[in-house]
Amino acid sequence: MLNTLLKQKTGISSLVKLGIKELEETMGLLKKLGIKFQVSINLGLVYKMQLHNGIIFQFIAYIKRRQRIVTEILAAGGRYDHLIPQFRGLQAVGLVPLAVGVSIAIDKISSAVLNMEESITVNSCELLVVSIGQMAKTRAINIVQKLWAAGIAAEIMYDWSQSQEELQEYCRCSGITYVALISDKEGSHVKVKSFEKERQTEKRILETDLVDHVAQKLRTKVCDERSNREISDLPVQNPKGSSSNISGM
């Protein structure tokens, strides 16, 4: 069927070619990121077509329930770029951002985790890797793989085009302390930004030193947080010499 559509000299043929190209790029990125989960392409998948344009997706799990294996859809979503202009308003200026949304079935996931024989741990994002420029994307993917291998919870953001203030606000709202900026202009170096409390710092380091640098930062952060907790739990002397614990005041 695809071959028939591709041979046609119509607008449909162009759309089919674009769709195949996007699927190939997506599969290529999944391979580069080292994703081991099974990925299936379903050309017949239809999900809220009035909202999405481009790739749509579902996350499926096979769960044992009442002595049989059932299929559960744990999340679903897709690209919805064309909805952004509708909500920006006529006065909005600048580039229209790209957007991907996903609906997560929290109840299904919670139920599945509770029924698991082995417990799992989930890490929040400790470092955000931001690629700036087309050539930096491959470098950013390789860096994220190395961070994952070192046990560092990292996320990746492609082609960041907003201001530094907006990046800082995004990190603040997401609880992210460290950011690695991967730019075509920096060559073999990486800029590491730190948003700790109200203080912001920036350091330029070699890409090969990034994993060790971040690991040391995280170890120091954990030690500082432990020290602060221990100090807060120390008893406080009152004027008469007797002590009372802070937590009991």
C-alpha angles and dihedrals in degrees: 000000000000091000090054092051093046092054093055117097095221139105089265090063091055092050092049091051091049091049093050090048092053091048091051091049091048093050089047092054092048089052093049091050090053095239107178099187118108112264120199126187113218112187090187096057111124119183125163094324091180089068105036137063123183123008120010123189147184132204109219130190130190106224129186111234128166094349094309138086116248131184117241127187104221097178140001136182147116149189117318104173094141092062093061096074090051091061100035096073130227093279094059115114135188133046118337107241122233116242140200122183133190133190112213123205097221094175093054093047093048091049092049093049092049090053094049117112092216123051120236133209125217122202124205118228111286097176132024115209111206121192118206113193133015096270092052094063095080091047091050092052091051091049092051090051091053091048092050090049089054091052095253115140105231137167130198131224121191128219100351107200102167128099125279089248091057091048090052091049091049091052092046092052091046095046093242116151103181133047129186114204113207110194134174088228095057097065110197093352132092130205113226117199123194123201104190116165106309094333125096124195134177131200132181113218139163115274090234090059096049100094094049091044093052093043090054091047091052093047090052091048092052092049092049092050091049092050092049091052092049092050092050090053095053116112117252121226115232121213093266093057099254118119133232127189117246092227090057097052 
